[in-house]
Amino acid sequence: MHRTPYLDPALPVEQRVSDLLSRMTLEEKAGQLFHTANTLSPGGELLTEPDEANGVRTAHELVKRRHITHFNLLNGTDPYEIALWHNRLQDLASDTRLGIPVTVSTDPRHGMFSSPAAGQAIERMSRWPEHTGIGAIGDARLAEEYGDVVRREYTALGIRVALGPMADLFTDPRWSRGYGTFGEDPVTVAAMTAAFVRGLRGADRLGPRSVAAMVKHFPGGGPQLDGEDAHDPAHREQVYPGGLARLHELPFDAAFRAGATQVMTYYGMPLRVPGWEEVGFAFNKPVVTDLLRGHYGFDGIVCTDWNVIESTMLAGDVFDAHAYGLEDLTPAGRLARALDAGVDQFGGDDCTHLVTGLVEDGLVTEERLDTSVRRLLREKFRLGLFEQRRVDPEAAAETVGASPLREAGRTAQRRSLVLVKNGDALLPLADRATLRVYAEGLDTTVLADYAEPADGPADADVAVVRLRAPYEDRGTALSEWFHGGGLDFPDDVVRHVRDLAATVPTVVLVYLERPAVLTPVAQAATAVVGDFGAQDDALLDVLFGRSAPSGRLPFDLPSSMEAVRDSREDVPFDTRAPLYRFGHGLTY
């Protein structure tokens, strides 16, 4: 029986792509250029009413009317429901004229930190340290294993594109996105990025059991002016006072060599970089066409960061269009500029009518659209989406968060912990029921498995206090989601640690979301342990010697905010006289 060529898995991918492309209308082609957000309703149902708080349209509107087939899932906590939602979305897409399957993506879901704008953790999944913790372990085999676990859990849910890893360098300790990187050292970040990409792929080449990595944020998002972040329109500028723009490309080169097929540009607007335009990277032809396509020979998908064309809503707040340097252009003008720069796809936006209008008005050729649509369709065929449209919800519920995967995550949590200071060889603590421990920030029911919880420091043999790296609450949603500003602990926190330490030997556990200025805390505490996202039992296993600390700092810890302010945003290891250096870590 004759089969439509693009539906025949026996034919070469390029032949299938060409056949499908030849059948597509202008409107259908325009739909492929958008990778927008979507949310599931209770019970894994499709969204039937607009999610106005997040600027999300109904599934029917996006799939049937706008012909969009790439979606970033924003929510969902139950694996069974996510799988049901995926299948229903695929059924909706199958009922379109050409039946092009949907590609589902997500921001990171496996870490301990959760943000509506950068990835909401799912408790039911295996839980791993943030990527700085993977950098603290420094083992490329572990990074690849982690990528493989993510691949297995994502594919069970129908998620086939990971919006990551972040290949950025954490060169300014103030940067709020740094926790998502593999750290400050370019060589370590490059090695971990490449290994994670290989783990996601799961084979020598992208295939039906793979998750495609969308490596971000090209050409490196770390050197933001004054360590701020470009999610905030007040902080558009990306700067290179040390002249090290090329250094920030090193991990991306490693990702491309490892076979990455997708890349995301960042919002930032570079200043005073020879040859680069002073506009956001999505619109920057010298960066996208000359550097990425030309110098690196990258012929995969280039997607913008979310909403560079039109404004939207996020968690009830306005999220302005991040078209830095081109704010005066219309949305249609921004689309044309980005397509000319070499971008294939627009994250977050869904304005398909503007693309068709540009073609109809003669401002963009249909052949230009074909170049990008060909790349996007090729990825769908390589991933086997036409043959594997549905997933098994029952299998998803069993696979996601299975015991071996959870234990792998907990092992990584323990391995990532850094013993920063161990005065008087206080650690490991005696693992016995008679040891009395006063704890703050820990679940005392978990602590009771290791020692006797004490009611106060005066009744304790030792105190354990859990802190997190400080940040500035600026009274905005963005400051809740992206923790920026100063790195000094408030005076009351320092006084409290000093008071405890004057009463009883004190251990400080600090979540190093960013490289905090630990100077006064470390001086007061008897022992200090740094973590990058760890559950209480993982921390206590190391404190009580059930597991030995083996992590090493993935960045320098600055000695003062003055040293941070005096450092150059693009230069690694540039703060004067750091309190602890990259690679520092004690053991028992």
C-alpha positions in Angstrom: 0.0 0.0 0.0 1.3 3.4 -0.9 2.4 5.6 2.1 2.7 9.4 2.1 6.5 9.8 1.9 6.9 12.0 5.0 5.0 9.3 7.1 7.3 6.5 5.9 10.0 5.8 8.5 11.9 3.7 5.9 12.8 6.8 3.9 15.8 9.0 4.7 15.1 11.9 7.0 16.0 14.5 4.4 13.6 13.1 1.9 10.8 13.1 4.5 11.6 16.7 5.4 11.5 17.8 1.8 8.2 16.0 1.2 6.5 17.5 4.2 7.8 21.0 3.6 6.5 20.9 0.0 3.0 20.2 1.4 2.9 23.0 3.9 1.0 26.3 3.6 2.6 29.6 4.6 0.5 29.6 7.8 1.7 26.1 8.7 5.3 27.1 8.1 4.9 30.2 10.3 3.6 28.0 13.1 6.8 26.0 13.3 8.8 29.1 14.1 7.3 29.5 17.6 8.1 27.6 20.7 5.5 28.9 23.2 4.5 28.1 26.7 1.5 26.0 27.7 0.0 24.7 30.9 -2.0 21.6 31.8 -5.3 21.7 33.6 -6.2 19.4 36.6 -6.4 15.7 35.6 -3.9 16.2 32.8 -6.6 18.0 30.7 -5.8 20.4 27.9 -6.2 24.1 28.6 -9.7 25.1 27.4 -9.7 28.6 28.8 -6.8 31.0 28.4 -4.3 31.1 31.4 -4.3 34.9 31.5 -1.9 35.0 34.5 0.8 33.4 32.4 -0.2 34.7 29.0 -1.0 31.2 27.7 -3.7 30.6 25.1 -5.8 27.5 24.8 -4.3 24.4 23.2 -6.9 24.5 20.5 -6.1 28.1 19.6 -2.3 27.4 19.4 -2.4 24.0 17.6 -5.5 24.3 15.3 -5.5 28.0 14.5 -1.9 29.0 14.8 -0.4 25.7 13.7 2.2 25.8 16.6 3.8 22.4 17.3 6.5 23.3 19.9 5.5 23.8 23.6 7.3 24.6 26.8 5.3 23.0 29.7 5.2 25.4 32.6 3.5 23.4 35.3 2.6 19.9 36.3 3.7 17.9 39.3 2.1 14.5 38.7 3.9 12.2 36.2 0.7 10.4 35.3 -1.1 13.6 34.6 1.7 15.1 32.6 1.8 12.0 30.4 -2.0 12.2 29.9 -1.7 15.9 28.9 1.0 15.1 26.5 -1.1 12.4 24.8 -4.1 14.7 24.5 -2.0 17.4 23.0 -0.6 14.9 20.5 -4.1 13.7 19.6 -5.1 17.3 19.0 -2.1 17.7 16.7 -2.8 14.5 14.9 -6.2 15.8 13.9 -4.7 18.7 11.9 -4.4 18.6 8.1 -0.8 17.3 8.1 -0.7 15.7 11.6 2.7 17.2 12.5 3.4 16.0 16.1 4.1 18.3 18.9 7.6 18.7 20.5 7.3 19.2 24.3 10.1 20.9 26.2 10.7 22.1 29.8 13.0 24.2 31.8 15.0 22.2 34.4 12.8 20.1 36.8 15.3 18.1 38.8 17.0 20.7 41.0 16.2 21.9 44.5 15.5 25.5 43.5 12.2 26.3 41.9 11.2 29.4 39.9 8.3 30.1 37.5 10.7 31.8 35.1 13.6 29.3 35.1 12.1 25.9 36.0 9.7 24.5 38.6 11.1 21.5 40.5 8.9 18.3 40.6 9.0 16.5 43.9 8.0 13.2 42.2 11.2 13.2 40.1 14.7 12.3 41.3 16.2 15.3 43.0 19.7 16.4 42.2 21.9 19.3 43.3 21.8 22.4 41.1 24.3 22.3 38.3 26.9 24.2 40.4 26.8 21.0 42.6 27.6 18.9 39.6 30.5 21.2 39.0 31.5 20.7 42.7 31.7 17.0 42.1 33.7 17.6 39.0 33.1 14.1 37.5 32.2 14.1 33.8 30.9 10.5 34.2 28.5 11.7 36.9 27.3 14.6 34.7 26.6 12.2 31.9 24.8 9.8 34.3 22.7 12.7 35.5 21.8 13.6 31.9 20.9 10.0 31.3 18.5 10.0 34.3 16.9 13.2 33.1 16.5 11.6 29.6 14.8 8.6 31.1 12.4 10.6 33.2 11.6 13.2 30.5 11.0 10.6 27.7 8.6 8.7 30.0 6.6 12.0 30.2 6.8 12.8 26.5 9.3 15.7 27.0 11.8 15.6 24.2 13.7 18.9 24.5 15.5 20.1 27.6 15.8 23.9 27.8 19.5 23.5 28.9 22.0 22.9 30.1 23.4 26.4 30.8 26.8 26.6 29.3 27.4 30.0 30.8 30.4 30.9 33.0 29.6 32.1 36.5 32.2 34.9 36.3 30.3 37.5 38.4 29.4 36.1 41.8 26.4 38.4 42.0 24.6 36.9 38.9 21.3 35.5 39.9 21.3 32.8 37.2 24.7 31.4 38.3 23.3 28.5 40.3 22.1 26.9 37.0 25.7 26.9 35.6 28.4 24.3 36.2 30.5 27.0 37.9 33.2 29.5 37.3 36.0 27.5 35.7 35.8 27.4 31.9 37.4 23.9 31.6 35.1 22.4 34.2 32.0 24.0 32.7 33.0 22.8 29.2 33.5 19.2 30.3 30.3 19.0 32.4 28.2 20.7 29.6 29.5 18.2 27.0 28.9 15.2 29.3 25.4 16.3 30.2 24.5 16.8 26.5 25.7 13.2 25.8 23.6 11.9 28.7 20.5 13.6 27.4 21.1 12.2 23.9 21.7 8.6 25.2 23.3 7.4 22.0 25.9 8.3 19.4 23.4 10.4 17.6 20.0 12.0 18.3 17.3 9.3 18.0 13.9 8.1 19.2 15.1 7.6 22.8 16.9 10.9 23.0 16.2 14.3 24.6 17.6 17.1 22.5 19.6 19.7 24.5 18.9 23.3 23.8 22.2 24.6 25.2 22.0 28.2 26.6 22.6 31.1 26.6 24.8 31.8 23.6 27.3 33.4 23.5 27.4 33.2 27.3 25.1 35.1 29.7 27.4 35.4 32.7 29.0 38.8 32.3 26.1 41.1 33.0 26.8 44.6 34.0 27.2 44.8 37.8 26.2 41.2 38.1 22.6 41.9 37.4 20.4 39.8 35.1 18.9 40.7 31.7 15.5 39.2 32.6 15.0 42.7 34.2 14.7 45.3 31.4 16.5 47.7 33.8 19.6 45.6 33.3 20.1 45.1 29.6 23.8 45.4 29.3 26.4 42.7 28.9 30.0 43.8 29.4 33.5 42.5 28.8 35.9 44.8 30.7 38.5 42.1 30.6 38.1 41.5 26.8 37.2 37.8 27.4 34.1 37.4 25.2 35.7 34.5 23.4 36.4 32.7 26.7 32.7 32.5 27.4 32.2 30.6 24.1 34.4 27.7 25.2 31.7 25.6 26.8 29.4 26.1 23.8 32.2 24.9 21.5 32.4 21.8 23.7 28.6 21.3 23.5 28.7 21.5 19.7 31.5 19.0 19.5 29.4 16.7 21.8 26.6 16.9 19.2 24.2 19.5 20.6 21.6 20.3 18.0 19.8 23.3 19.5 21.0 26.5 21.1 19.3 29.4 22.8 20.5 33.0 22.6 20.4 35.3 25.6 18.6 38.6 26.2 21.7 40.6 26.9 22.9 43.5 24.8 26.7 43.5 24.5 28.6 46.8 24.9 31.8 47.7 23.1 32.7 44.3 21.7 34.5 44.7 18.4 32.4 43.4 15.5 29.3 42.9 17.5 26.2 45.1 17.3 24.9 46.7 20.5 21.5 44.9 20.3 20.2 41.8 22.1 21.8 38.6 20.9 18.7 37.3 19.2 18.9 40.2 16.8 22.7 40.2 16.5 23.7 39.0 13.1 27.5 39.1 13.7 26.9 36.8 16.7 24.3 34.4 15.2 25.3 34.2 11.6 29.0 35.1 11.6 30.1 33.6 14.9 27.6 30.7 15.6 26.8 29.6 12.0 30.1 30.7 10.4 32.9 30.2 12.9 31.4 27.3 14.8 29.7 25.8 11.8 26.5 25.2 13.8 23.6 24.2 11.5 21.1 23.2 14.2 18.2 25.1 15.6 18.7 28.6 17.0 15.9 29.7 19.4 15.6 33.0 21.1 15.1 33.3 24.9 11.5 33.8 25.8 9.4 36.8 24.6 11.8 39.0 22.7 9.1 40.0 20.3 6.0 40.8 22.3 5.2 41.4 26.0 3.3 38.7 28.0 2.2 37.9 31.5 4.1 35.7 33.9 2.6 34.7 37.3 0.3 37.6 37.1 3.0 40.2 36.3 3.8 41.9 33.0 6.9 40.4 31.3 8.0 43.1 28.8 9.3 42.2 25.4 13.1 41.9 25.8 14.1 43.4 22.5 17.1 45.2 23.9 18.4 48.0 21.7 15.4 47.6 19.4 12.6 48.7 21.7 11.4 51.3 19.1 10.8 48.6 16.5 7.3 47.1 16.0 7.0 43.4 16.9 6.9 42.7 13.1 10.1 44.6 12.7 11.8 42.7 15.5 10.7 39.4 13.8 12.2 40.5 10.5 15.4 41.6 12.3 15.8 38.3 14.1 15.2 36.2 11.0 17.8 38.2 9.2 20.2 37.6 12.0 19.8 33.9 11.5 17.3 32.8 14.2 15.1 29.9 13.5 12.5 30.0 16.3 11.0 32.4 18.8 10.7 31.2 22.4 7.5 32.2 24.3 5.9 34.3 21.5 3.0 33.0 19.4 2.4 35.8 16.9 2.3 33.7 13.8 0.2 36.2 11.9 3.1 38.7 11.9 5.3 36.2 10.1 2.8 35.5 7.4 2.3 39.3 7.1 6.0 39.8 6.6 6.1 37.3 3.7 2.9 38.7 2.1 4.4 42.2 2.3 7.6 41.1 0.7 9.8 41.9 3.7 10.8 38.3 4.3 10.9 35.6 1.7 9.2 32.2 2.0 12.5 30.6 1.2 13.9 32.2 4.3 11.2 30.5 6.3 11.9 27.2 4.6 15.5 27.3 5.8 14.4 27.4 9.4 11.3 25.1 9.0 13.6 22.4 7.5 15.8 22.5 10.6 12.8 22.2 12.9 11.2 19.4 11.0 14.5 17.5 10.7 14.7 17.5 14.5 11.2 16.0 14.8 12.0 13.2 12.4 15.3 12.5 14.2 13.5 12.2 17.5 11.0 9.7 16.1 8.0 11.9 17.0 6.0 10.8 13.9 6.3 7.2 15.0 6.1 7.7 18.8 3.3 10.1 19.3 2.0 8.8 22.6 3.5 7.7 25.9 2.3 5.2 28.5 1.0 7.2 31.6 1.2 4.1 33.8 4.8 3.5 32.8 5.5 7.2 33.4 4.2 7.0 36.9 6.6 4.0 37.5 9.6 5.4 35.8 9.7 9.0 37.1 11.2 9.1 40.5 11.9 5.3 40.6 14.0 4.3 43.6 17.3 3.8 41.7 17.0 7.2 40.1 16.2 8.9 43.4 19.1 7.2 45.1 21.4 8.4 42.3 20.2 11.9 42.9 20.8 11.6 46.7 24.2 10.2 46.1 25.0 13.3 44.0 23.7 15.6 46.7 26.1 14.0 49.2 29.0 14.0 46.8 28.5 17.7 46.0 28.8 18.9 49.7 31.9 21.0 50.4 33.5 20.9 53.8 34.7 24.5 53.8 35.9 24.7 57.4 36.4 22.1 60.2 37.7 23.8 63.3 38.8 21.6 66.2 38.0 18.6 63.9 34.4 19.0 65.0 33.1 17.0 62.1 32.1 14.2 61.7 29.8 14.4 64.7 29.4 11.3 66.8 26.6 9.3 65.3 24.8 8.3 68.4 21.4 8.8 70.0 22.8 10.5 73.1 24.4 13.4 71.2 22.2 16.5 71.8 21.9 18.7 68.7 20.2 22.1 68.5 19.1 22.7 64.9 17.7 25.6 62.9 16.5 25.1 59.4 16.5 21.3 59.6 13.6 19.0 60.0 14.0 17.7 63.6 12.1 14.4 62.7 14.9 13.7 60.2 17.6 14.8 62.7 16.2 12.3 65.3 17.5 9.5 63.1 21.0 10.8 63.9 21.0 12.4 67.3 18.7 13.7 70.0 17.2 17.1 69.1 17.7 19.8 71.7 15.3 22.5 72.6 17.9 25.3 72.7 21.7 25.9 72.4 22.2 25.8 76.2 20.9 22.2 76.3 23.0 21.0 73.3 26.4 19.5 72.7 26.5 21.1 69.2 24.4 23.6 67.2 23.6 23.2 63.5 22.3 26.2 61.6 21.2 26.1 58.0 21.5 29.4 56.0 21.2 30.3 52.4 23.3 32.8 50.5 21.8 36.3 51.0 20.1 38.3 48.3 18.2 41.5 48.0 14.4 41.5 48.1 13.5 44.4 45.7 9.8 44.0 46.1 9.2 42.6 42.6 8.3 39.2 41.2 11.6 39.1 39.4 13.6 39.6 42.6 11.7 36.7 44.1 12.5 34.4 41.1 16.1 35.7 40.5 18.1 36.3 43.6 20.5 39.1 43.0 22.2 42.0 44.7 24.7 42.0 47.5 26.3 38.9 48.9 26.9 40.0 52.5 24.9 38.3 55.3 22.7 40.7 57.3 24.2 41.9 60.6 21.5 40.1 62.6 22.4 36.8 61.0 26.1 37.3 61.8 25.3 38.2 65.4 23.1 35.2 65.8 25.8 32.8 64.6 28.3 34.5 66.9 26.0 34.2 69.8 25.4 30.5 69.1 29.1 29.8 68.7 29.8 31.5 72.0 27.5 29.1 73.7 28.2 25.8 71.9 30.3 24.5 69.0 28.4 25.5 65.9 28.2 24.1 62.4 26.8 26.4 59.7 25.3 24.8 56.6 25.0 27.3 53.8 23.1 26.9 50.5 25.5 28.5 48.0 23.0 29.6 45.4 25.6 32.3 44.8 29.1 32.7 46.2 28.2 34.3 49.5 30.7 36.5 51.5 31.2 34.1 54.3 34.0 36.0 56.1 32.2 36.9 59.3 30.2 33.7 59.4 33.2 31.5 58.8 35.2 33.3 61.5 32.4 32.7 64.1 31.4 29.2 63.2 33.4 26.1 64.3 32.6 24.3 61.0 31.1 25.3 57.7 29.6 23.1 55.0 28.5 24.5 51.6 25.7 22.9 49.6 24.2 23.5 46.2 20.8 22.1 46.9 20.5 19.1 49.2 17.9 17.4 51.3 18.2 17.2 55.0 19.2 13.6 55.2 22.0 14.1 52.6 23.4 16.9 54.7 23.2 14.9 57.9 24.8 11.9 56.3 27.9 14.0 55.8 27.7 15.8 59.2 27.6 12.5 61.0 30.2 10.7 58.9 27.9 8.2 57.2 29.3 9.7 54.0 32.6 11.6 53.7 32.6 15.1 52.1 34.3 15.1 48.7 32.9 18.2 46.9 35.2 21.1 45.8 34.1 24.7 45.4 33.0 25.3 41.8 33.8 29.0 42.2 35.8 31.3 44.4 34.2 32.6 47.6 34.9 36.3 47.8 36.2 37.9 51.0 34.2 41.1 50.7 31.6 42.9 48.6 34.2 45.6 47.9 36.3 42.9 46.2 33.3 41.8 44.2 32.5 45.3 43.1 36.1 45.9 42.0 36.2 42.7 39.9 35.6 42.5 36.2 32.3 40.8 35.1 33.7 38.7 32.4 36.9 37.5 34.1 36.9 34.3 36.1 38.6 34.2 39.5 39.0 38.0 39.6 37.9 39.0 43.1 40.8 40.2 45.2 42.1 37.9 48.0 39.1 35.5 48.0 38.3 33.8 51.3 38.3 30.4 49.7 39.5 29.4 46.2 37.9 27.4 43.5 38.7 23.7 44.2 38.9 24.2 48.0 37.3 21.4 50.0 38.3 19.4 53.1 37.6 15.9 54.0 37.7 13.7 57.1 
